[in-house]
Amino acid sequence: MADTTASVRSSAHVITLAGRRAAPSSSLLDNTTDPTLIALHVQAENALAFALGLLRKPQGTAADLERATARACRAATMLKRLSAAQAQGAAA
């Protein structure tokens, strides 16, 4: 029986990927213990989790889609407020 295993030499070229961006400066992360920022983050996460829960229901209705969209918009609003609060805190 013939040996079917053969060594294959790859002629593929290696592609170098661009470097990653640097981590945000520590000044943006200084207020991570601020209760207001934490509350905004929690509200955004909860709104997104609720929206995903509605979208994952197999018997979802048009009303569920509308509620999920509203919750996702609420989460976006919370994230905008969080971003503004962090920027204000970093500028101070």
C-alpha positions as CSV (number, residue, x, y, z in Angstrom):
1,M,0.0,0.0,0.0
2,A,1.4,3.4,-1.0
3,D,2.1,6.0,1.6
4,T,-0.6,8.7,1.2
5,T,0.9,11.1,3.7
6,A,3.1,13.7,2.1
7,S,4.7,16.7,3.4
8,V,3.3,19.8,1.8
9,R,5.4,23.0,1.7
10,S,3.3,26.1,1.9
11,S,4.2,28.9,-0.5
12,A,1.6,31.3,1.1
13,H,2.9,34.7,2.0
14,V,2.6,36.0,5.5
15,I,0.6,39.2,5.9
16,T,1.6,41.5,8.6
17,L,-1.4,43.1,10.3
18,A,-1.5,46.7,11.4
19,G,-0.7,47.3,15.0
20,R,-3.4,47.7,17.6
21,R,-4.4,51.1,19.0
22,A,-3.0,52.1,22.3
23,A,-5.2,51.8,25.4
24,P,-7.0,54.9,26.5
25,S,-5.1,57.2,28.7
26,S,-5.6,56.7,32.4
27,S,-7.3,60.1,32.7
28,L,-10.4,58.7,31.1
29,L,-10.4,55.8,33.5
30,D,-10.0,57.8,36.7
31,N,-13.7,58.1,37.4
32,T,-14.6,54.4,37.2
33,T,-15.6,54.4,40.9
34,D,-18.0,57.4,40.4
35,P,-21.5,56.0,41.4
36,T,-23.2,58.1,38.7
37,L,-21.0,56.6,35.9
38,I,-21.6,53.1,37.2
39,A,-25.3,53.7,37.4
40,L,-25.4,54.9,33.8
41,H,-23.4,51.9,32.7
42,V,-25.7,49.5,34.5
43,Q,-28.8,51.1,33.0
44,A,-27.3,50.8,29.5
45,E,-26.5,47.2,30.0
46,N,-29.9,46.4,31.4
47,A,-31.7,48.1,28.5
48,L,-29.6,46.2,26.0
49,A,-30.1,42.9,27.8
50,F,-33.9,43.4,27.9
51,A,-33.9,44.3,24.1
52,L,-31.9,41.2,23.3
53,G,-34.3,39.1,25.4
54,L,-37.2,40.4,23.4
55,L,-35.5,39.8,20.1
56,R,-34.5,36.2,21.0
57,K,-38.1,35.1,21.6
58,P,-39.1,32.7,18.9
59,Q,-42.7,33.8,19.1
60,G,-41.8,37.5,18.9
61,T,-44.4,39.9,17.7
62,A,-44.2,43.4,16.0
63,A,-44.9,44.8,19.5
64,D,-41.8,43.0,20.8
65,L,-39.7,44.4,18.0
66,E,-41.0,47.9,18.8
67,R,-40.3,47.5,22.5
68,A,-36.8,46.1,21.7
69,T,-36.0,49.1,19.5
70,A,-37.2,51.5,22.2
71,R,-34.9,49.7,24.8
72,A,-31.9,49.8,22.4
73,C,-32.5,53.6,21.9
74,R,-32.7,54.0,25.6
75,A,-29.4,52.2,26.0
76,A,-27.8,54.4,23.3
77,T,-29.0,57.5,25.3
78,M,-27.4,56.1,28.5
79,L,-24.2,55.5,26.7
80,K,-24.2,59.1,25.3
81,R,-24.7,60.4,28.8
82,L,-22.0,58.2,30.1
83,S,-19.6,59.4,27.4
84,A,-20.4,63.0,28.1
85,A,-20.0,62.5,31.9
86,Q,-16.6,60.9,31.3
87,A,-15.5,63.6,29.0
88,Q,-16.5,66.3,31.5
89,G,-14.7,64.5,34.2
90,A,-11.6,64.1,32.1
91,A,-11.6,67.8,31.3
92,A,-11.9,68.9,35.0
